[in-house]
Structures are given as C-alpha cells and as structure tokens.
Amino acid sequence: MTFVQIIEYETTREPEMEAVFDEWEKTTEGKRTVSHEIHTQDRENPHHYVDIVQFPSYEEAMRNNDLPDTQRLAGELRELCTGEPKFTNLEVVQET
C-alpha cells in the first residue's frame, strides 16, 4: 500500500536547506526508496514549507529512513529549522 509522509517545517535558511537536499539526492542515488516528492512553500508565510514524500509502502519508507545518509540529512535539516519539524505519516487508502 502506498505511503505518504508530510513534513512541515519553518526555516529562514532555505538556500542551505536546498544544498543539504541536493547532497542527499547525490549520496542516496540508487539506494533511496522515495518514489515522488513535492516541495512546497506557503504563500502567506515564506518561511513555512511542506514537503510531501511518497513511497511504495511504509516498509520502504522505513528502509529509506534507516539509510545513514537520511539520518545525517534529518540532523542537518533540524539544525536549519527555526523549530522542530512536524511529521504526518499517511497510508494511502484510495487514489484516483
């Protein structure tokens, strides 16, 4: 069953965040299990971001989470955020 994770966070250091994401994409090439990602920015609050990340399943998401590069990414991103990121984990029950 498809699994979606929504990551909501605020930062004033977006260029640094992009560099961390770019490095993660390079180092996890062929290993990561993300099937689709959408990076969004709040129109009313330019420091508020929401990422929507899709995986083939919850198990694949956990495999991705366990990658050392993903663990490093999470730590670096937390340092660049103005507060603790919020994670929402969703099982896709219907898709049209």
N, CA, C and O atoms as CSV, one atom per row, in Angstrom:
chain,resi,resn,atom,element,x,y,z
A,1,MET,N,N,0.841,-1.168,0.000
A,1,MET,CA,C,0.000,0.000,0.000
A,1,MET,C,C,0.896,1.244,0.000
A,1,MET,O,O,1.842,1.323,0.784
A,2,THR,N,N,0.611,2.197,-0.858
A,2,THR,CA,C,1.392,3.422,-0.944
A,2,THR,C,C,1.363,4.164,0.383
A,2,THR,O,O,0.350,4.184,1.082
A,3,PHE,N,N,2.497,4.776,0.714
A,3,PHE,CA,C,2.656,5.501,1.967
A,3,PHE,C,C,3.127,6.915,1.644
A,3,PHE,O,O,3.989,7.110,0.788
A,4,VAL,N,N,2.551,7.903,2.340
A,4,VAL,CA,C,2.914,9.302,2.132
A,4,VAL,C,C,3.314,9.903,3.469
A,4,VAL,O,O,2.654,9.699,4.488
A,5,GLN,N,N,4.401,10.640,3.438
A,5,GLN,CA,C,4.830,11.362,4.632
A,5,GLN,C,C,4.788,12.851,4.314
A,5,GLN,O,O,5.310,13.297,3.292
A,6,ILE,N,N,4.156,13.614,5.209
A,6,ILE,CA,C,4.104,15.065,5.076
A,6,ILE,C,C,5.029,15.637,6.141
A,6,ILE,O,O,4.890,15.342,7.328
A,7,ILE,N,N,5.972,16.460,5.697
A,7,ILE,CA,C,6.941,17.063,6.603
A,7,ILE,C,C,6.726,18.571,6.547
A,7,ILE,O,O,6.856,19.196,5.494
A,8,GLU,N,N,6.396,19.132,7.692
A,8,GLU,CA,C,6.086,20.551,7.781
A,8,GLU,C,C,7.142,21.216,8.662
A,8,GLU,O,O,7.433,20.733,9.756
A,9,TYR,N,N,7.714,22.324,8.187
A,9,TYR,CA,C,8.782,22.976,8.934
A,9,TYR,C,C,8.891,24.442,8.547
A,9,TYR,O,O,8.324,24.886,7.548
A,10,GLU,N,N,9.635,25.184,9.365
A,10,GLU,CA,C,9.922,26.584,9.070
A,10,GLU,C,C,11.419,26.787,9.106
A,10,GLU,O,O,12.127,26.203,9.925
A,11,THR,N,N,11.890,27.639,8.190
A,11,THR,CA,C,13.311,27.970,8.135
A,11,THR,C,C,13.489,29.345,7.506
A,11,THR,O,O,12.687,29.781,6.681
A,12,THR,N,N,14.540,30.003,7.909
A,12,THR,CA,C,14.958,31.250,7.264
A,12,THR,C,C,16.228,30.991,6.458
A,12,THR,O,O,16.859,31.922,5.958
A,13,ARG,N,N,16.595,29.716,6.339
A,13,ARG,CA,C,17.857,29.323,5.696
A,13,ARG,C,C,17.600,28.380,4.515
A,13,ARG,O,O,18.259,27.349,4.381
A,14,GLU,N,N,16.653,28.736,3.677
A,14,GLU,CA,C,16.251,27.891,2.546
A,14,GLU,C,C,17.412,27.538,1.624
A,14,GLU,O,O,17.522,26.373,1.242
A,15,PRO,N,N,18.292,28.473,1.239
A,15,PRO,CA,C,19.402,28.066,0.351
A,15,PRO,C,C,20.272,26.966,0.955
A,15,PRO,O,O,20.723,26.073,0.238
A,16,GLU,N,N,20.510,27.021,2.254
A,16,GLU,CA,C,21.297,25.983,2.912
A,16,GLU,C,C,20.538,24.658,2.927
A,16,GLU,O,O,21.133,23.592,2.766
A,17,MET,N,N,19.220,24.732,3.123
A,17,MET,CA,C,18.388,23.518,3.099
A,17,MET,C,C,18.469,22.863,1.720
A,17,MET,O,O,18.623,21.646,1.614
A,18,GLU,N,N,18.367,23.667,0.675
A,18,GLU,CA,C,18.432,23.122,-0.692
A,18,GLU,C,C,19.753,22.415,-0.930
A,18,GLU,O,O,19.787,21.360,-1.564
A,19,ALA,N,N,20.844,22.985,-0.428
A,19,ALA,CA,C,22.157,22.359,-0.601
A,19,ALA,C,C,22.219,21.008,0.107
A,19,ALA,O,O,22.801,20.060,-0.418
A,20,VAL,N,N,21.622,20.914,1.296
A,20,VAL,CA,C,21.595,19.651,2.041
A,20,VAL,C,C,20.760,18.619,1.281
A,20,VAL,O,O,21.168,17.464,1.159
A,21,PHE,N,N,19.591,19.029,0.768
A,21,PHE,CA,C,18.749,18.112,-0.022
A,21,PHE,C,C,19.485,17.636,-1.274
A,21,PHE,O,O,19.440,16.455,-1.617
A,22,ASP,N,N,20.164,18.568,-1.955
A,22,ASP,CA,C,20.892,18.198,-3.171
A,22,ASP,C,C,21.978,17.167,-2.876
A,22,ASP,O,O,22.158,16.210,-3.629
A,23,GLU,N,N,22.694,17.367,-1.782
A,23,GLU,CA,C,23.742,16.420,-1.398
A,23,GLU,C,C,23.143,15.056,-1.069
A,23,GLU,O,O,23.700,14.024,-1.443
A,24,TRP,N,N,21.999,15.050,-0.363
A,24,TRP,CA,C,21.329,13.786,-0.029
A,24,TRP,C,C,20.921,13.048,-1.304
A,24,TRP,O,O,21.086,11.832,-1.399
A,25,GLU,N,N,20.388,13.784,-2.286
A,25,GLU,CA,C,19.988,13.134,-3.540
A,25,GLU,C,C,21.181,12.473,-4.214
A,25,GLU,O,O,21.049,11.378,-4.761
A,26,LYS,N,N,22.338,13.116,-4.185
A,26,LYS,CA,C,23.539,12.537,-4.799
A,26,LYS,C,C,24.002,11.296,-4.042
A,26,LYS,O,O,24.313,10.273,-4.651
A,27,THR,N,N,24.047,11.389,-2.714
A,27,THR,CA,C,24.614,10.291,-1.930
A,27,THR,C,C,23.672,9.095,-1.797
A,27,THR,O,O,24.114,7.998,-1.457
A,28,THR,N,N,22.388,9.293,-2.061
A,28,THR,CA,C,21.441,8.175,-1.943
A,28,THR,C,C,20.992,7.637,-3.300
A,28,THR,O,O,20.092,6.799,-3.367
A,29,GLU,N,N,21.596,8.102,-4.354
A,29,GLU,CA,C,21.242,7.632,-5.695
A,29,GLU,C,C,21.339,6.112,-5.743
A,29,GLU,O,O,22.369,5.532,-5.398
A,30,GLY,N,N,20.251,5.475,-6.174
A,30,GLY,CA,C,20.215,4.021,-6.274
A,30,GLY,C,C,19.908,3.309,-4.962
A,30,GLY,O,O,19.714,2.093,-4.952
A,31,LYS,N,N,19.859,4.052,-3.850
A,31,LYS,CA,C,19.585,3.458,-2.539
A,31,LYS,C,C,18.263,3.940,-1.956
A,31,LYS,O,O,17.581,3.182,-1.266
A,32,ARG,N,N,17.893,5.181,-2.223
A,32,ARG,CA,C,16.684,5.739,-1.595
A,32,ARG,C,C,15.439,5.100,-2.192
A,32,ARG,O,O,15.452,4.624,-3.327
A,33,THR,N,N,14.365,5.097,-1.410
A,33,THR,CA,C,13.131,4.436,-1.841
A,33,THR,C,C,12.003,5.432,-2.099
A,33,THR,O,O,10.859,5.024,-2.300
A,34,VAL,N,N,12.301,6.718,-2.097
A,34,VAL,CA,C,11.301,7.746,-2.400
A,34,VAL,C,C,10.855,7.571,-3.844
A,34,VAL,O,O,11.686,7.491,-4.748
A,35,SER,N,N,9.536,7.509,-4.065
A,35,SER,CA,C,9.042,7.387,-5.437
A,35,SER,C,C,8.592,8.723,-6.012
A,35,SER,O,O,8.529,8.885,-7.231
A,36,HIS,N,N,8.275,9.693,-5.133
A,36,HIS,CA,C,7.848,11.013,-5.605
A,36,HIS,C,C,7.955,11.994,-4.448
A,36,HIS,O,O,7.690,11.643,-3.298
A,37,GLU,N,N,8.347,13.234,-4.760
A,37,GLU,CA,C,8.424,14.256,-3.723
A,37,GLU,C,C,7.951,15.586,-4.280
A,37,GLU,O,O,8.248,15.946,-5.419
A,38,ILE,N,N,7.202,16.314,-3.445
A,38,ILE,CA,C,6.760,17.660,-3.795
A,38,ILE,C,C,7.224,18.577,-2.663
A,38,ILE,O,O,6.896,18.350,-1.498
A,39,HIS,N,N,7.981,19.601,-3.010
A,39,HIS,CA,C,8.489,20.590,-2.052
A,39,HIS,C,C,7.672,21.859,-2.234
A,39,HIS,O,O,7.667,22.430,-3.325
A,40,THR,N,N,6.982,22.315,-1.197
A,40,THR,CA,C,6.097,23.469,-1.320
A,40,THR,C,C,6.471,24.564,-0.325
A,40,THR,O,O,7.083,24.308,0.712
A,41,GLN,N,N,6.083,25.788,-0.671
A,41,GLN,CA,C,6.305,26.950,0.185
A,41,GLN,C,C,4.975,27.666,0.392
A,41,GLN,O,O,4.216,27.862,-0.558
A,42,ASP,N,N,4.699,28.049,1.611
A,42,ASP,CA,C,3.468,28.732,1.990
A,42,ASP,C,C,3.456,30.142,1.370
A,42,ASP,O,O,4.404,30.907,1.550
A,43,ARG,N,N,2.403,30.473,0.657
A,43,ARG,CA,C,2.298,31.794,0.026
A,43,ARG,C,C,2.153,32.915,1.048
A,43,ARG,O,O,2.622,34.028,0.811
A,44,GLU,N,N,1.508,32.640,2.185
A,44,GLU,CA,C,1.293,33.662,3.203
A,44,GLU,C,C,2.458,33.786,4.187
A,44,GLU,O,O,2.635,34.832,4.812
A,45,ASN,N,N,3.245,32.729,4.323
A,45,ASN,CA,C,4.390,32.737,5.236
A,45,ASN,C,C,5.567,32.113,4.487
A,45,ASN,O,O,5.684,30.889,4.439
A,46,PRO,N,N,6.435,32.930,3.906
A,46,PRO,CA,C,7.515,32.402,3.058
A,46,PRO,C,C,8.565,31.573,3.794
A,46,PRO,O,O,9.437,30.988,3.151
A,47,HIS,N,N,8.505,31.507,5.118
A,47,HIS,CA,C,9.445,30.686,5.882
A,47,HIS,C,C,8.849,29.325,6.244
A,47,HIS,O,O,9.511,28.500,6.874
A,48,HIS,N,N,7.598,29.094,5.844
A,48,HIS,CA,C,6.889,27.852,6.149
A,48,HIS,C,C,6.883,26.963,4.907
A,48,HIS,O,O,6.487,27.395,3.824
A,49,TYR,N,N,7.324,25.718,5.074
A,49,TYR,CA,C,7.420,24.768,3.969
A,49,TYR,C,C,6.697,23.479,4.322
A,49,TYR,O,O,6.598,23.106,5.491
A,50,VAL,N,N,6.198,22.811,3.305
A,50,VAL,CA,C,5.585,21.500,3.463
A,50,VAL,C,C,6.119,20.611,2.339
A,50,VAL,O,O,5.994,20.941,1.159
A,51,ASP,N,N,6.708,19.494,2.715
A,51,ASP,CA,C,7.182,18.517,1.739
A,51,ASP,C,C,6.258,17.309,1.792
A,51,ASP,O,O,5.915,16.823,2.869
A,52,ILE,N,N,5.865,16.836,0.632
A,52,ILE,CA,C,5.010,15.664,0.518
A,52,ILE,C,C,5.850,14.590,-0.178
A,52,ILE,O,O,6.234,14.733,-1.339
A,53,VAL,N,N,6.121,13.519,0.557
A,53,VAL,CA,C,7.038,12.488,0.070
A,53,VAL,C,C,6.280,11.173,-0.033
A,53,VAL,O,O,5.644,10.732,0.925
A,54,GLN,N,N,6.355,10.554,-1.201
A,54,GLN,CA,C,5.628,9.308,-1.449
A,54,GLN,C,C,6.600,8.142,-1.553
A,54,GLN,O,O,7.685,8.252,-2.124
A,55,PHE,N,N,6.171,7.017,-0.978
A,55,PHE,CA,C,6.942,5.775,-1.002
A,55,PHE,C,C,6.029,4.645,-1.481
A,55,PHE,O,O,4.808,4.753,-1.370
A,56,PRO,N,N,6.600,3.573,-2.008
A,56,PRO,CA,C,5.770,2.441,-2.429
A,56,PRO,C,C,5.016,1.806,-1.257
A,56,PRO,O,O,3.933,1.250,-1.445
A,57,SER,N,N,5.586,1.886,-0.046
A,57,SER,CA,C,4.949,1.282,1.134
A,57,SER,C,C,5.587,1.876,2.389
A,57,SER,O,O,6.619,2.544,2.327
A,58,TYR,N,N,4.951,1.615,3.520
A,58,TYR,CA,C,5.508,2.032,4.811
A,58,TYR,C,C,6.874,1.368,5.029
A,58,TYR,O,O,7.812,2.009,5.503
A,59,GLU,N,N,6.974,0.103,4.686
A,59,GLU,CA,C,8.229,-0.633,4.867
A,59,GLU,C,C,9.361,0.007,4.066
A,59,GLU,O,O,10.487,0.113,4.552
A,60,GLU,N,N,9.059,0.435,2.830
A,60,GLU,CA,C,10.075,1.100,2.006
A,60,GLU,C,C,10.451,2.457,2.596
A,60,GLU,O,O,11.607,2.872,2.512
A,61,ALA,N,N,9.484,3.144,3.189
A,61,ALA,CA,C,9.773,4.422,3.850
A,61,ALA,C,C,10.723,4.204,5.022
A,61,ALA,O,O,11.646,4.992,5.231
A,62,MET,N,N,10.501,3.149,5.778
A,62,MET,CA,C,11.374,2.855,6.913
A,62,MET,C,C,12.771,2.443,6.449
A,62,MET,O,O,13.767,2.781,7.088
A,63,ARG,N,N,12.838,1.713,5.338
A,63,ARG,CA,C,14.154,1.380,4.758
A,63,ARG,C,C,14.904,2.654,4.391
A,63,ARG,O,O,16.102,2.782,4.644
A,64,ASN,N,N,14.172,3.599,3.788
A,64,ASN,CA,C,14.768,4.876,3.400
A,64,ASN,C,C,15.221,5.640,4.650
A,64,ASN,O,O,16.307,6.220,4.678
A,65,ASN,N,N,14.373,5.629,5.675
A,65,ASN,CA,C,14.682,6.328,6.923
A,65,ASN,C,C,15.940,5.772,7.587
A,65,ASN,O,O,16.684,6.514,8.228
A,66,ASP,N,N,16.177,4.482,7.438
A,66,ASP,CA,C,17.316,3.834,8.076
A,66,ASP,C,C,18.643,4.050,7.345
A,66,ASP,O,O,19.700,3.690,7.865
A,67,LEU,N,N,18.596,4.628,6.155
A,67,LEU,CA,C,19.851,4.908,5.437
A,67,LEU,C,C,20.687,5.899,6.242
A,67,LEU,O,O,20.144,6.891,6.728
A,68,PRO,N,N,21.988,5.662,6.398
A,68,PRO,CA,C,22.838,6.607,7.134
A,68,PRO,C,C,22.761,8.029,6.561
A,68,PRO,O,O,22.786,9.003,7.314
A,69,ASP,N,N,22.669,8.147,5.243
A,69,ASP,CA,C,22.582,9.471,4.630
A,69,ASP,C,C,21.274,10.175,4.991
A,69,ASP,O,O,21.250,11.398,5.131
A,70,THR,N,N,20.198,9.421,5.140
A,70,THR,CA,C,18.922,10.011,5.539
A,70,THR,C,C,18.987,10.463,6.997
A,70,THR,O,O,18.468,11.525,7.339
A,71,GLN,N,N,19.614,9.671,7.848
A,71,GLN,CA,C,19.773,10.065,9.245
A,71,GLN,C,C,20.600,11.351,9.362
A,71,GLN,O,O,20.275,12.240,10.149
A,72,ARG,N,N,21.660,11.432,8.578
A,72,ARG,CA,C,22.500,12.639,8.573
A,72,ARG,C,C,21.696,13.837,8.062
A,72,ARG,O,O,21.773,14.928,8.627
A,73,LEU,N,N,20.921,13.628,6.986
A,73,LEU,CA,C,20.075,14.684,6.427
A,73,LEU,C,C,19.118,15.211,7.498
A,73,LEU,O,O,18.985,16.424,7.660
A,74,ALA,N,N,18.461,14.327,8.219
A,74,ALA,CA,C,17.487,14.736,9.233
A,74,ALA,C,C,18.141,15.619,10.291
A,74,ALA,O,O,17.569,16.630,10.699
A,75,GLY,N,N,19.321,15.246,10.730
A,75,GLY,CA,C,20.024,16.041,11.737
A,75,GLY,C,C,20.412,17.413,11.215
A,75,GLY,O,O,20.253,18.416,11.911
A,76,GLU,N,N,20.918,17.459,9.997
A,76,GLU,CA,C,21.316,18.739,9.408
A,76,GLU,C,C,20.109,19.646,9.187
A,76,GLU,O,O,20.185,20.853,9.416
A,77,LEU,N,N,19.001,19.064,8.743
A,77,LEU,CA,C,17.807,19.868,8.496
A,77,LEU,C,C,17.250,20.434,9.797
A,77,LEU,O,O,16.819,21.586,9.841
A,78,ARG,N,N,17.258,19.636,10.845
A,78,ARG,CA,C,16.767,20.128,12.143
A,78,ARG,C,C,17.553,21.359,12.590
A,78,ARG,O,O,16.983,22.297,13.148
A,79,GLU,N,N,18.850,21.351,12.346
A,79,GLU,CA,C,19.686,22.495,12.723
A,79,GLU,C,C,19.335,23.748,11.926
A,79,GLU,O,O,19.533,24.865,12.405
A,80,LEU,N,N,18.820,23.569,10.719
A,80,LEU,CA,C,18.492,24.712,9.861
A,80,LEU,C,C,17.063,25.211,10.054
A,80,LEU,O,O,16.702,26.265,9.532
A,81,CYS,N,N,16.251,24.468,10.795
A,81,CYS,CA,C,14.860,24.859,11.041
A,81,CYS,C,C,14.768,25.791,12.245
A,81,CYS,O,O,15.611,25.752,13.141
A,82,THR,N,N,13.731,26.628,12.253
A,82,THR,CA,C,13.512,27.518,13.390
A,82,THR,C,C,12.773,26.818,14.523
A,82,THR,O,O,12.696,27.359,15.625
A,83,GLY,N,N,12.236,25.645,14.284
A,83,GLY,CA,C,11.554,24.833,15.293
A,83,GLY,C,C,11.617,23.382,14.875
A,83,GLY,O,O,12.209,23.052,13.847
A,84,GLU,N,N,11.021,22.527,15.650
A,84,GLU,CA,C,11.021,21.091,15.351
A,84,GLU,C,C,10.089,20.792,14.179
A,84,GLU,O,O,8.930,21.207,14.205
A,85,PRO,N,N,10.565,20.079,13.145
A,85,PRO,CA,C,9.681,19.699,12.039
A,85,PRO,C,C,8.547,18.799,12.528
A,85,PRO,O,O,8.702,18.055,13.497
A,86,LYS,N,N,7.415,18.877,11.848
A,86,LYS,CA,C,6.255,18.036,12.168
A,86,LYS,C,C,6.100,16.993,11.063
A,86,LYS,O,O,6.098,17.330,9.879
A,87,PHE,N,N,5.970,15.732,11.454
A,87,PHE,CA,C,5.821,14.640,10.512
A,87,PHE,C,C,4.415,14.059,10.633
A,87,PHE,O,O,3.937,13.783,11.733
A,88,THR,N,N,3.763,13.878,9.493
A,88,THR,CA,C,2.474,13.197,9.440
A,88,THR,C,C,2.639,12.000,8.520
A,88,THR,O,O,3.045,12.156,7.368
A,89,ASN,N,N,2.330,10.810,9.013
A,89,ASN,CA,C,2.504,9.568,8.262
A,89,ASN,C,C,1.153,9.040,7.836
A,89,ASN,O,O,0.278,8.813,8.671
A,90,LEU,N,N,0.976,8.840,6.533
A,90,LEU,CA,C,-0.334,8.502,5.982
A,90,LEU,C,C,-0.272,7.273,5.079
A,90,LEU,O,O,0.577,7.187,4.192
A,91,GLU,N,N,-1.166,6.336,5.310
A,91,GLU,CA,C,-1.378,5.232,4.376
A,91,GLU,C,C,-2.380,5.717,3.320
A,91,GLU,O,O,-3.419,6.282,3.661
A,92,VAL,N,N,-2.072,5.499,2.070
A,92,VAL,CA,C,-2.978,5.882,1.001
A,92,VAL,C,C,-4.048,4.807,0.897
A,92,VAL,O,O,-3.737,3.650,0.614
A,93,VAL,N,N,-5.302,5.174,1.122
A,93,VAL,CA,C,-6.382,4.202,1.069
A,93,VAL,C,C,-7.140,4.246,-0.263
A,93,VAL,O,O,-7.833,3.298,-0.633
A,94,GLN,N,N,-6.992,5.364,-0.966
A,94,GLN,CA,C,-7.610,5.446,-2.292
A,94,GLN,C,C,-6.874,6.503,-3.093
A,94,GLN,O,O,-6.500,7.552,-2.569
A,95,GLU,N,N,-6.675,6.215,-4.355
A,95,GLU,CA,C,-6.001,7.140,-5.253
A,95,GLU,C,C,-6.711,7.099,-6.591
A,95,GLU,O,O,-6.879,6.028,-7.175
A,96,THR,N,N,-7.132,8.262,-7.085
A,96,THR,CA,C,-7.846,8.301,-8.367
A,96,THR,C,C,-7.115,9.186,-9.351
A,96,THR,O,O,-7.560,9.346,-10.487
